[in-house]
Amino acid sequence: MPDDLQMGGCSCGRVRYRLRDTPLIVHACHCRMCQRLSGSTNAVNVLIEASKVELESGEVTQKLAFTPSGRGQLITRCADCQVAVWSEYLIFTARRGVAVRFIRAGTLDRPDRFPPDVHIYAETMQDHFLVSPDIPQFPKFYDLAKVWSPSSLKRLSRAKPDAA
């Protein structure tokens, strides 16, 4: 993957990170929590194994935020400008045994290169939000085995276990 596709950072430029692989999948999440946290209609998240994300510069802080699962999401932000660069949903880690980072697509240098593969929590999608009929939509979440590509499922199964 060329450098311009795999780099990202915060708005002040102090935090820079690199993705060392392609995404497992890209979500557009329309749940009320993502709407609230993003201040927008949805959040676009690039999912990738935590072990494949390198913090190249800057200092980050982490804070556990509430999620409906009760497990929470660990939000990682630039310590200076407070832009959220990624999250780890602890329920995902607990169920899969592997930490997966949900990279905020808008923090990538080339976010346009990672359009959503799926729209999740479409039951709370804003009425004015237009979605291509070619992109799958799910009222809530979905079964990974039915949606993820075989190569992404294989990567996830081969990833080293992590503890949340």
DOVOPA-194395 format. One record per atom (N, C-alpha, C): residue number from 1; residue in three letters; atom name; x, y, z. Coordinates in nm, 3 decimals. Layout:
REM DOVOPA-194395
pos; code; site; x; y; z
NUM; Ala; CA; X; Y; Z $
...
REM end
This chain:
REM DOVOPA-194395
pos; code; site; x; y; z
1; Met; N; 0.085; -0.117; 0.000 $
1; Met; CA; 0.000; 0.000; 0.000 $
1; Met; C; 0.090; 0.124; 0.000 $
2; Pro; N; 0.071; 0.216; -0.093 $
2; Pro; CA; 0.155; 0.337; -0.097 $
2; Pro; C; 0.141; 0.420; 0.030 $
3; Asp; N; 0.248; 0.493; 0.066 $
3; Asp; CA; 0.249; 0.573; 0.188 $
3; Asp; C; 0.132; 0.668; 0.200 $
4; Asp; N; 0.092; 0.731; 0.088 $
4; Asp; CA; -0.014; 0.830; 0.098 $
4; Asp; C; -0.149; 0.767; 0.133 $
5; Leu; N; -0.160; 0.636; 0.123 $
5; Leu; CA; -0.285; 0.568; 0.160 $
5; Leu; C; -0.282; 0.520; 0.304 $
6; Gln; N; -0.167; 0.509; 0.362 $
6; Gln; CA; -0.160; 0.444; 0.492 $
6; Gln; C; -0.123; 0.537; 0.607 $
7; Met; N; -0.109; 0.666; 0.583 $
7; Met; CA; -0.073; 0.760; 0.688 $
7; Met; C; -0.195; 0.839; 0.734 $
8; Gly; N; -0.190; 0.880; 0.860 $
8; Gly; CA; -0.296; 0.963; 0.914 $
8; Gly; C; -0.245; 1.040; 1.034 $
9; Gly; N; -0.332; 1.125; 1.086 $
9; Gly; CA; -0.294; 1.203; 1.202 $
9; Gly; C; -0.406; 1.293; 1.249 $
10; Cys; N; -0.374; 1.370; 1.350 $
10; Cys; CA; -0.470; 1.461; 1.411 $
10; Cys; C; -0.470; 1.595; 1.339 $
11; Ser; N; -0.552; 1.687; 1.387 $
11; Ser; CA; -0.563; 1.817; 1.319 $
11; Ser; C; -0.444; 1.909; 1.347 $
12; Cys; N; -0.379; 1.895; 1.462 $
12; Cys; CA; -0.265; 1.984; 1.491 $
12; Cys; C; -0.135; 1.930; 1.431 $
13; Gly; N; -0.136; 1.805; 1.386 $
13; Gly; CA; -0.020; 1.746; 1.320 $
13; Gly; C; 0.080; 1.680; 1.411 $
14; Arg; N; 0.059; 1.686; 1.541 $
14; Arg; CA; 0.157; 1.624; 1.633 $
14; Arg; C; 0.147; 1.471; 1.630 $
15; Val; N; 0.026; 1.419; 1.624 $
15; Val; CA; 0.008; 1.273; 1.616 $
15; Val; C; 0.010; 1.231; 1.470 $
16; Arg; N; 0.096; 1.135; 1.440 $
16; Arg; CA; 0.102; 1.073; 1.308 $
16; Arg; C; 0.105; 0.923; 1.330 $
17; Tyr; N; 0.028; 0.852; 1.249 $
17; Tyr; CA; 0.026; 0.707; 1.258 $
17; Tyr; C; 0.031; 0.647; 1.119 $
18; Arg; N; 0.063; 0.518; 1.113 $
18; Arg; CA; 0.075; 0.446; 0.987 $
18; Arg; C; 0.000; 0.313; 1.000 $
19; Leu; N; -0.077; 0.282; 0.896 $
19; Leu; CA; -0.140; 0.150; 0.884 $
19; Leu; C; -0.044; 0.061; 0.807 $
20; Arg; N; -0.016; -0.056; 0.861 $
20; Arg; CA; 0.077; -0.147; 0.795 $
20; Arg; C; 0.009; -0.255; 0.712 $
21; Asp; N; -0.118; -0.235; 0.682 $
21; Asp; CA; -0.191; -0.329; 0.597 $
21; Asp; C; -0.319; -0.261; 0.549 $
22; Thr; N; -0.391; -0.329; 0.463 $
22; Thr; CA; -0.518; -0.278; 0.416 $
22; Thr; C; -0.625; -0.303; 0.524 $
23; Pro; N; -0.737; -0.233; 0.518 $
23; Pro; CA; -0.843; -0.254; 0.617 $
23; Pro; C; -0.902; -0.395; 0.609 $
24; Leu; N; -0.950; -0.441; 0.722 $
24; Leu; CA; -1.028; -0.564; 0.725 $
24; Leu; C; -1.164; -0.538; 0.661 $
25; Ile; N; -1.221; -0.424; 0.695 $
25; Ile; CA; -1.350; -0.378; 0.644 $
25; Ile; C; -1.365; -0.232; 0.683 $
26; Val; N; -1.453; -0.160; 0.616 $
26; Val; CA; -1.479; -0.019; 0.650 $
26; Val; C; -1.628; -0.005; 0.681 $
27; His; N; -1.657; 0.046; 0.800 $
27; His; CA; -1.794; 0.067; 0.846 $
27; His; C; -1.834; 0.213; 0.835 $
28; Ala; N; -1.957; 0.238; 0.798 $
28; Ala; CA; -2.022; 0.365; 0.825 $
28; Ala; C; -2.125; 0.334; 0.932 $
29; Cys; N; -2.100; 0.384; 1.053 $
29; Cys; CA; -2.188; 0.354; 1.166 $
29; Cys; C; -2.283; 0.471; 1.189 $
30; His; N; -2.411; 0.438; 1.195 $
30; His; CA; -2.515; 0.539; 1.211 $
30; His; C; -2.583; 0.531; 1.348 $
31; Cys; N; -2.519; 0.466; 1.445 $
31; Cys; CA; -2.580; 0.458; 1.578 $
31; Cys; C; -2.581; 0.596; 1.642 $
32; Arg; N; -2.668; 0.614; 1.738 $
32; Arg; CA; -2.681; 0.745; 1.803 $
32; Arg; C; -2.551; 0.785; 1.874 $
33; Met; N; -2.477; 0.688; 1.927 $
33; Met; CA; -2.353; 0.720; 1.995 $
33; Met; C; -2.250; 0.776; 1.897 $
34; Cys; N; -2.237; 0.715; 1.780 $
34; Cys; CA; -2.144; 0.767; 1.679 $
34; Cys; C; -2.188; 0.903; 1.628 $
35; Gln; N; -2.318; 0.923; 1.617 $
35; Gln; CA; -2.367; 1.054; 1.576 $
35; Gln; C; -2.327; 1.159; 1.680 $
36; Arg; N; -2.344; 1.124; 1.805 $
36; Arg; CA; -2.312; 1.218; 1.913 $
36; Arg; C; -2.162; 1.244; 1.921 $
37; Leu; N; -2.081; 1.136; 1.916 $
37; Leu; CA; -1.936; 1.151; 1.929 $
37; Leu; C; -1.874; 1.225; 1.811 $
38; Ser; N; -1.931; 1.207; 1.693 $
38; Ser; CA; -1.875; 1.272; 1.574 $
38; Ser; C; -1.936; 1.409; 1.549 $
39; Gly; N; -2.051; 1.435; 1.611 $
39; Gly; CA; -2.122; 1.559; 1.583 $
39; Gly; C; -2.175; 1.562; 1.441 $
40; Ser; N; -2.200; 1.445; 1.386 $
40; Ser; CA; -2.242; 1.435; 1.247 $
40; Ser; C; -2.346; 1.325; 1.232 $
41; Thr; N; -2.375; 1.287; 1.108 $
41; Thr; CA; -2.477; 1.185; 1.082 $
41; Thr; C; -2.427; 1.044; 1.105 $
42; Asn; N; -2.294; 1.026; 1.102 $
42; Asn; CA; -2.238; 0.892; 1.117 $
42; Asn; C; -2.087; 0.903; 1.137 $
43; Ala; N; -2.027; 0.790; 1.168 $
43; Ala; CA; -1.882; 0.781; 1.178 $
43; Ala; C; -1.836; 0.676; 1.077 $
44; Val; N; -1.729; 0.705; 1.007 $
44; Val; CA; -1.671; 0.608; 0.915 $
44; Val; C; -1.544; 0.555; 0.981 $
45; Asn; N; -1.541; 0.424; 1.001 $
45; Asn; CA; -1.429; 0.359; 1.070 $
45; Asn; C; -1.363; 0.254; 0.982 $
46; Val; N; -1.233; 0.264; 0.974 $
46; Val; CA; -1.150; 0.168; 0.902 $
46; Val; C; -1.101; 0.066; 1.004 $
47; Leu; N; -1.147; -0.058; 0.994 $
47; Leu; CA; -1.110; -0.160; 1.091 $
47; Leu; C; -0.983; -0.230; 1.049 $
48; Ile; N; -0.887; -0.240; 1.143 $
48; Ile; CA; -0.759; -0.305; 1.118 $
48; Ile; C; -0.706; -0.356; 1.252 $
49; Glu; N; -0.631; -0.464; 1.246 $
49; Glu; CA; -0.573; -0.519; 1.367 $
49; Glu; C; -0.487; -0.413; 1.438 $
50; Ala; N; -0.500; -0.406; 1.571 $
50; Ala; CA; -0.424; -0.307; 1.649 $
50; Ala; C; -0.274; -0.324; 1.626 $
51; Ser; N; -0.230; -0.446; 1.608 $
51; Ser; CA; -0.088; -0.472; 1.587 $
51; Ser; C; -0.036; -0.416; 1.455 $
52; Lys; N; -0.127; -0.375; 1.367 $
52; Lys; CA; -0.087; -0.323; 1.236 $
52; Lys; C; -0.102; -0.171; 1.227 $
53; Val; N; -0.113; -0.106; 1.344 $
53; Val; CA; -0.118; 0.039; 1.351 $
53; Val; C; 0.002; 0.086; 1.431 $
54; Glu; N; 0.083; 0.172; 1.370 $
54; Glu; CA; 0.202; 0.223; 1.438 $
54; Glu; C; 0.186; 0.372; 1.466 $
55; Leu; N; 0.202; 0.409; 1.591 $
55; Leu; CA; 0.206; 0.550; 1.627 $
55; Leu; C; 0.347; 0.598; 1.596 $
56; Glu; N; 0.361; 0.687; 1.500 $
56; Glu; CA; 0.493; 0.732; 1.456 $
56; Glu; C; 0.540; 0.854; 1.533 $
57; Ser; N; 0.447; 0.940; 1.574 $
57; Ser; CA; 0.487; 1.058; 1.651 $
57; Ser; C; 0.370; 1.111; 1.729 $
58; Gly; N; 0.402; 1.189; 1.831 $
58; Gly; CA; 0.300; 1.253; 1.913 $
58; Gly; C; 0.265; 1.173; 2.035 $
59; Glu; N; 0.191; 1.238; 2.120 $
59; Glu; CA; 0.146; 1.175; 2.244 $
59; Glu; C; -0.005; 1.160; 2.238 $
60; Val; N; -0.054; 1.044; 2.277 $
60; Val; CA; -0.198; 1.019; 2.277 $
60; Val; C; -0.247; 0.994; 2.419 $
61; Thr; N; -0.375; 1.019; 2.437 $
61; Thr; CA; -0.441; 0.985; 2.563 $
61; Thr; C; -0.554; 0.889; 2.530 $
62; Gln; N; -0.595; 0.813; 2.629 $
62; Gln; CA; -0.704; 0.719; 2.609 $
62; Gln; C; -0.808; 0.738; 2.718 $
63; Lys; N; -0.932; 0.723; 2.679 $
63; Lys; CA; -1.041; 0.734; 2.774 $
63; Lys; C; -1.146; 0.630; 2.740 $
64; Leu; N; -1.196; 0.564; 2.841 $
64; Leu; CA; -1.300; 0.465; 2.822 $
64; Leu; C; -1.435; 0.536; 2.815 $
65; Ala; N; -1.507; 0.513; 2.708 $
65; Ala; CA; -1.638; 0.574; 2.687 $
65; Ala; C; -1.746; 0.466; 2.693 $
66; Phe; N; -1.862; 0.504; 2.735 $
66; Phe; CA; -1.977; 0.414; 2.744 $
66; Phe; C; -2.016; 0.361; 2.607 $
67; Thr; N; -2.057; 0.235; 2.603 $
67; Thr; CA; -2.121; 0.176; 2.486 $
67; Thr; C; -2.241; 0.095; 2.533 $
68; Pro; N; -2.340; 0.075; 2.449 $
68; Pro; CA; -2.457; -0.003; 2.490 $
68; Pro; C; -2.423; -0.146; 2.535 $
69; Ser; N; -2.312; -0.202; 2.489 $
69; Ser; CA; -2.274; -0.338; 2.530 $
69; Ser; C; -2.235; -0.344; 2.677 $
70; Gly; N; -2.198; -0.228; 2.734 $
70; Gly; CA; -2.152; -0.226; 2.872 $
70; Gly; C; -2.001; -0.245; 2.885 $
71; Arg; N; -1.935; -0.286; 2.778 $
71; Arg; CA; -1.790; -0.307; 2.781 $
71; Arg; C; -1.713; -0.177; 2.758 $
72; Gly; N; -1.770; -0.089; 2.680 $
72; Gly; CA; -1.706; 0.039; 2.652 $
72; Gly; C; -1.617; 0.037; 2.530 $
73; Gln; N; -1.579; 0.157; 2.489 $
73; Gln; CA; -1.481; 0.172; 2.382 $
73; Gln; C; -1.369; 0.260; 2.435 $
74; Leu; N; -1.249; 0.220; 2.407 $
74; Leu; CA; -1.132; 0.295; 2.448 $
74; Leu; C; -1.098; 0.390; 2.334 $
75; Ile; N; -1.122; 0.520; 2.355 $
75; Ile; CA; -1.100; 0.619; 2.251 $
75; Ile; C; -0.961; 0.678; 2.268 $
76; Thr; N; -0.883; 0.675; 2.161 $
76; Thr; CA; -0.748; 0.730; 2.160 $
76; Thr; C; -0.749; 0.864; 2.089 $
77; Arg; N; -0.696; 0.966; 2.158 $
77; Arg; CA; -0.698; 1.103; 2.107 $
77; Arg; C; -0.559; 1.164; 2.112 $
78; Cys; N; -0.537; 1.264; 2.029 $
78; Cys; CA; -0.416; 1.345; 2.039 $
78; Cys; C; -0.419; 1.416; 2.174 $
79; Ala; N; -0.308; 1.410; 2.247 $
79; Ala; CA; -0.303; 1.475; 2.379 $
79; Ala; C; -0.312; 1.627; 2.367 $
80; Asp; N; -0.278; 1.682; 2.252 $
80; Asp; CA; -0.280; 1.827; 2.235 $
80; Asp; C; -0.414; 1.878; 2.181 $
81; Cys; N; -0.453; 1.835; 2.061 $
81; Cys; CA; -0.575; 1.891; 2.000 $
81; Cys; C; -0.701; 1.810; 2.032 $
82; Gln; N; -0.684; 1.693; 2.093 $
82; Gln; CA; -0.795; 1.607; 2.137 $
82; Gln; C; -0.876; 1.543; 2.025 $
83; Val; N; -0.825; 1.543; 1.903 $
83; Val; CA; -0.894; 1.474; 1.794 $
83; Val; C; -0.885; 1.323; 1.819 $
84; Ala; N; -0.999; 1.255; 1.809 $
84; Ala; CA; -1.001; 1.110; 1.822 $
84; Ala; C; -0.946; 1.049; 1.693 $
85; Val; N; -0.840; 0.968; 1.706 $
85; Val; CA; -0.781; 0.905; 1.589 $
85; Val; C; -0.824; 0.760; 1.572 $
86; Trp; N; -0.855; 0.691; 1.681 $
86; Trp; CA; -0.909; 0.556; 1.672 $
86; Trp; C; -0.975; 0.516; 1.803 $
87; Ser; N; -1.049; 0.406; 1.796 $
87; Ser; CA; -1.113; 0.344; 1.912 $
87; Ser; C; -1.089; 0.195; 1.909 $
88; Glu; N; -1.102; 0.135; 2.024 $
88; Glu; CA; -1.107; -0.011; 2.035 $
88; Glu; C; -1.232; -0.045; 2.115 $
89; Tyr; N; -1.323; -0.119; 2.052 $
89; Tyr; CA; -1.444; -0.162; 2.120 $
89; Tyr; C; -1.410; -0.289; 2.197 $
90; Leu; N; -1.420; -0.280; 2.328 $
90; Leu; CA; -1.376; -0.390; 2.413 $
90; Leu; C; -1.461; -0.515; 2.398 $
91; Ile; N; -1.587; -0.500; 2.358 $
91; Ile; CA; -1.672; -0.617; 2.331 $
91; Ile; C; -1.619; -0.694; 2.210 $
92; Phe; N; -1.570; -0.621; 2.110 $
92; Phe; CA; -1.514; -0.685; 1.991 $
92; Phe; C; -1.390; -0.765; 2.029 $
93; Thr; N; -1.302; -0.704; 2.108 $
93; Thr; CA; -1.180; -0.771; 2.152 $
93; Thr; C; -1.215; -0.895; 2.235 $
94; Ala; N; -1.311; -0.882; 2.324 $
94; Ala; CA; -1.350; -0.995; 2.409 $
94; Ala; C; -1.407; -1.110; 2.327 $
95; Arg; N; -1.489; -1.079; 2.229 $
95; Arg; CA; -1.552; -1.183; 2.148 $
95; Arg; C; -1.456; -1.248; 2.049 $
96; Arg; N; -1.364; -1.168; 1.995 $
96; Arg; CA; -1.274; -1.217; 1.890 $
96; Arg; C; -1.136; -1.253; 1.941 $
97; Gly; N; -1.101; -1.206; 2.061 $
97; Gly; CA; -0.969; -1.237; 2.117 $
97; Gly; C; -0.856; -1.156; 2.055 $
98; Val; N; -0.891; -1.060; 1.971 $
98; Val; CA; -0.791; -0.979; 1.902 $
98; Val; C; -0.837; -0.833; 1.909 $
99; Ala; N; -0.745; -0.744; 1.946 $
99; Ala; CA; -0.778; -0.601; 1.947 $
99; Ala; C; -0.780; -0.551; 1.803 $
100; Val; N; -0.890; -0.489; 1.768 $
100; Val; CA; -0.906; -0.429; 1.635 $
100; Val; C; -0.930; -0.281; 1.656 $
101; Arg; N; -0.851; -0.201; 1.586 $
101; Arg; CA; -0.868; -0.057; 1.595 $
101; Arg; C; -0.968; -0.011; 1.490 $
102; Phe; N; -1.055; 0.077; 1.534 $
102; Phe; CA; -1.152; 0.141; 1.447 $
102; Phe; C; -1.095; 0.280; 1.418 $
103; Ile; N; -1.019; 0.290; 1.311 $
103; Ile; CA; -0.951; 0.414; 1.274 $
103; Ile; C; -1.055; 0.512; 1.223 $
104; Arg; N; -1.055; 0.633; 1.274 $
104; Arg; CA; -1.145; 0.735; 1.223 $
104; Arg; C; -1.099; 0.773; 1.083 $
105; Ala; N; -1.177; 0.737; 0.984 $
105; Ala; CA; -1.137; 0.755; 0.845 $
105; Ala; C; -1.100; 0.899; 0.813 $
106; Gly; N; -1.166; 0.994; 0.875 $
106; Gly; CA; -1.138; 1.135; 0.850 $
106; Gly; C; -1.000; 1.179; 0.897 $
107; Thr; N; -0.933; 1.097; 0.978 $
107; Thr; CA; -0.797; 1.132; 1.021 $
107; Thr; C; -0.691; 1.078; 0.926 $
108; Leu; N; -0.732; 0.999; 0.828 $
108; Leu; CA; -0.636; 0.950; 0.728 $
108; Leu; C; -0.602; 1.062; 0.630 $
109; Asp; N; -0.481; 1.059; 0.579 $
109; Asp; CA; -0.441; 1.160; 0.480 $
109; Asp; C; -0.523; 1.149; 0.353 $
110; Arg; N; -0.568; 1.029; 0.320 $
110; Arg; CA; -0.649; 1.006; 0.200 $
110; Arg; C; -0.777; 0.929; 0.237 $
111; Pro; N; -0.866; 0.991; 0.314 $
111; Pro; CA; -0.986; 0.919; 0.357 $
111; Pro; C; -1.075; 0.875; 0.243 $
112; Asp; N; -1.067; 0.945; 0.130 $
112; Asp; CA; -1.150; 0.911; 0.015 $
112; Asp; C; -1.116; 0.774; -0.043 $
113; Arg; N; -1.001; 0.720; -0.009 $
113; Arg; CA; -0.959; 0.591; -0.061 $
113; Arg; C; -1.019; 0.473; 0.016 $
114; Phe; N; -1.093; 0.503; 0.124 $
114; Phe; CA; -1.151; 0.398; 0.206 $
114; Phe; C; -1.301; 0.421; 0.224 $
115; Pro; N; -1.380; 0.405; 0.117 $
115; Pro; CA; -1.525; 0.423; 0.131 $
115; Pro; C; -1.586; 0.307; 0.211 $
116; Pro; N; -1.702; 0.329; 0.269 $
116; Pro; CA; -1.766; 0.223; 0.348 $
116; Pro; C; -1.798; 0.099; 0.266 $
117; Asp; N; -1.773; -0.016; 0.327 $
117; Asp; CA; -1.814; -0.145; 0.271 $
117; Asp; C; -1.955; -0.179; 0.316 $
118; Val; N; -1.992; -0.131; 0.436 $
118; Val; CA; -2.123; -0.158; 0.494 $
118; Val; C; -2.170; -0.036; 0.574 $
119; His; N; -2.301; -0.025; 0.588 $
119; His; CA; -2.361; 0.074; 0.677 $
119; His; C; -2.425; -0.004; 0.791 $
120; Ile; N; -2.386; 0.028; 0.915 $
120; Ile; CA; -2.441; -0.042; 1.030 $
120; Ile; C; -2.525; 0.054; 1.115 $
121; Tyr; N; -2.613; -0.005; 1.193 $
121; Tyr; CA; -2.709; 0.070; 1.273 $
121; Tyr; C; -2.791; 0.164; 1.185 $
122; Ala; N; -2.830; 0.109; 1.071 $
122; Ala; CA; -2.910; 0.185; 0.975 $
122; Ala; C; -3.048; 0.219; 1.030 $
123; Glu; N; -3.091; 0.149; 1.135 $
123; Glu; CA; -3.222; 0.179; 1.194 $
123; Glu; C; -3.227; 0.320; 1.252 $
124; Thr; N; -3.111; 0.379; 1.282 $
124; Thr; CA; -3.107; 0.517; 1.333 $
124; Thr; C; -3.036; 0.611; 1.235 $
125; Met; N; -3.027; 0.568; 1.109 $
125; Met; CA; -2.969; 0.654; 1.005 $
125; Met; C; -3.058; 0.776; 0.986 $
126; Gln; N; -2.996; 0.892; 0.972 $
126; Gln; CA; -3.071; 1.015; 0.948 $
126; Gln; C; -3.146; 1.004; 0.814 $
127; Asp; N; -3.270; 1.047; 0.812 $
127; Asp; CA; -3.354; 1.034; 0.693 $
127; Asp; C; -3.294; 1.102; 0.570 $
128; His; N; -3.220; 1.209; 0.590 $
128; His; CA; -3.165; 1.284; 0.477 $
128; His; C; -3.034; 1.224; 0.424 $
129; Phe; N; -2.982; 1.122; 0.491 $
129; Phe; CA; -2.855; 1.062; 0.450 $
129; Phe; C; -2.881; 0.967; 0.332 $
130; Leu; N; -2.813; 0.989; 0.223 $
130; Leu; CA; -2.832; 0.907; 0.103 $
130; Leu; C; -2.724; 0.800; 0.095 $
131; Val; N; -2.767; 0.678; 0.070 $
131; Val; CA; -2.675; 0.565; 0.063 $
131; Val; C; -2.695; 0.494; -0.071 $
132; Ser; N; -2.585; 0.456; -0.132 $
132; Ser; CA; -2.594; 0.379; -0.255 $
132; Ser; C; -2.662; 0.246; -0.226 $
133; Pro; N; -2.756; 0.204; -0.311 $
133; Pro; CA; -2.822; 0.075; -0.290 $
133; Pro; C; -2.726; -0.043; -0.306 $
134; Asp; N; -2.607; -0.018; -0.359 $
134; Asp; CA; -2.508; -0.124; -0.377 $
134; Asp; C; -2.430; -0.157; -0.250 $
135; Ile; N; -2.441; -0.073; -0.148 $
135; Ile; CA; -2.368; -0.095; -0.023 $
135; Ile; C; -2.463; -0.157; 0.079 $
136; Pro; N; -2.427; -0.273; 0.133 $
136; Pro; CA; -2.515; -0.339; 0.230 $
136; Pro; C; -2.543; -0.252; 0.352 $
137; Gln; N; -2.667; -0.262; 0.401 $
137; Gln; CA; -2.710; -0.191; 0.521 $
137; Gln; C; -2.765; -0.292; 0.620 $
138; Phe; N; -2.735; -0.271; 0.747 $
138; Phe; CA; -2.784; -0.359; 0.852 $
138; Phe; C; -2.850; -0.274; 0.960 $
139; Pro; N; -2.967; -0.317; 1.010 $
139; Pro; CA; -3.036; -0.239; 1.112 $
139; Pro; C; -2.950; -0.216; 1.236 $
140; Lys; N; -2.873; -0.318; 1.275 $
140; Lys; CA; -2.782; -0.306; 1.390 $
140; Lys; C; -2.644; -0.350; 1.342 $
141; Phe; N; -2.591; -0.456; 1.401 $
141; Phe; CA; -2.462; -0.508; 1.357 $
141; Phe; C; -2.492; -0.626; 1.264 $
142; Tyr; N; -2.396; -0.713; 1.242 $
142; Tyr; CA; -2.412; -0.822; 1.147 $
142; Tyr; C; -2.323; -0.938; 1.190 $
143; Asp; N; -2.336; -1.049; 1.122 $
143; Asp; CA; -2.254; -1.167; 1.145 $
143; Asp; C; -2.128; -1.155; 1.059 $
144; Leu; N; -2.012; -1.145; 1.123 $
144; Leu; CA; -1.887; -1.127; 1.049 $
144; Leu; C; -1.867; -1.234; 0.942 $
145; Ala; N; -1.900; -1.357; 0.975 $
145; Ala; CA; -1.879; -1.468; 0.883 $
145; Ala; C; -1.959; -1.453; 0.754 $
146; Lys; N; -2.069; -1.378; 0.760 $
146; Lys; CA; -2.152; -1.359; 0.642 $
146; Lys; C; -2.118; -1.233; 0.563 $
147; Val; N; -2.041; -1.141; 0.623 $
147; Val; CA; -2.018; -1.012; 0.560 $
147; Val; C; -1.872; -0.989; 0.524 $
148; Trp; N; -1.781; -1.028; 0.611 $
148; Trp; CA; -1.639; -1.003; 0.585 $
148; Trp; C; -1.589; -1.092; 0.472 $
149; Ser; N; -1.491; -1.044; 0.402 $
149; Ser; CA; -1.429; -1.124; 0.295 $
149; Ser; C; -1.356; -1.243; 0.358 $
150; Pro; N; -1.341; -1.352; 0.284 $
150; Pro; CA; -1.265; -1.466; 0.337 $
150; Pro; C; -1.122; -1.426; 0.379 $
151; Ser; N; -1.059; -1.337; 0.304 $
151; Ser; CA; -0.922; -1.298; 0.340 $
151; Ser; C; -0.919; -1.218; 0.471 $
152; Ser; N; -1.018; -1.135; 0.496 $
152; Ser; CA; -1.022; -1.061; 0.622 $
152; Ser; C; -1.051; -1.154; 0.740 $
153; Leu; N; -1.142; -1.249; 0.721 $
153; Leu; CA; -1.170; -1.346; 0.827 $
153; Leu; C; -1.045; -1.429; 0.859 $
154; Lys; N; -0.972; -1.466; 0.756 $
154; Lys; CA; -0.849; -1.542; 0.777 $
154; Lys; C; -0.745; -1.459; 0.852 $
155; Arg; N; -0.728; -1.333; 0.813 $
155; Arg; CA; -0.635; -1.244; 0.884 $
155; Arg; C; -0.671; -1.232; 1.030 $
156; Leu; N; -0.800; -1.212; 1.059 $
156; Leu; CA; -0.844; -1.196; 1.197 $
156; Leu; C; -0.817; -1.325; 1.277 $
157; Ser; N; -0.841; -1.440; 1.216 $
157; Ser; CA; -0.820; -1.566; 1.287 $
157; Ser; C; -0.672; -1.594; 1.312 $
158; Arg; N; -0.585; -1.537; 1.229 $
158; Arg; CA; -0.441; -1.558; 1.245 $
158; Arg; C; -0.373; -1.453; 1.332 $
159; Ala; N; -0.447; -1.347; 1.366 $
159; Ala; CA; -0.388; -1.241; 1.446 $
159; Ala; C; -0.360; -1.291; 1.588 $
160; Lys; N; -0.259; -1.233; 1.648 $
160; Lys; CA; -0.221; -1.272; 1.784 $
160; Lys; C; -0.326; -1.225; 1.883 $
161; Pro; N; -0.361; -1.312; 1.978 $
161; Pro; CA; -0.461; -1.275; 2.078 $
161; Pro; C; -0.414; -1.156; 2.162 $
162; Asp; N; -0.510; -1.076; 2.202 $
162; Asp; CA; -0.486; -0.959; 2.286 $
162; Asp; C; -0.581; -0.963; 2.403 $
163; Ala; N; -0.544; -0.898; 2.510 $
163; Ala; CA; -0.634; -0.885; 2.624 $
163; Ala; C; -0.677; -0.740; 2.634 $
164; Ala; N; -0.805; -0.722; 2.654 $
164; Ala; CA; -0.857; -0.584; 2.666 $
164; Ala; C; -0.856; -0.540; 2.810 $
REM end
